[in-house]
């Protein structure tokens, strides 16, 4: 069993319009992996949201990323159906991190093949 599979990390996405006066705060949390921040940011951009600020943190294997976003008109994400769609797309990105197979150990290069 790999190190990543030893811990169960549930993915979550919270969308909050009360935490900021000017933007919607979207907090995405799940298993950290290379490229996760880019995938989350790309998903928000593809959802026609502009990231005003991003606050990124990790706690061991867990990534917690908070994005302050506005729509194309500079307003908050207030449409419940649109918010649900954005949440679902972000959950797909987070859950894809858990679906990836654990990588094997890296092999040390032999001195003769490294030349």
C-alpha positions, 0 to 999 in steps of 0.5 A: 500500500502506497503512502497516498492510499494510507490516508482517506481524504474526502474532497469538498467544495464550499461556495460562500458569498458572505465571506467577502464584500466584493467576491464569491469565495470558493474553497476547494479541498482534497488530496494534493497532487502536482498540477492540482492548483492549475487544474482548479484555476483552469476550471474556474476560468472555463466557467467564466469566473475571474480569480481576484485572489487565491490563497493556497495551503496544504496540510500534509496530503490535503490541499486547501485552496481558496479562490476569490472570484467574480463573474464576467460582469464583476459580480458574485456568483449568485445563480444557484444553478451556475454555482452548483455546476461550478461546484460539480466541475471542481469536485470532478477535478478534486476526485480525479486526484484520488482516481490516479494510480499510485506511482511506484518508487523511482529507480536509481539510475546506474552510473553507466547509463547516466553518462 
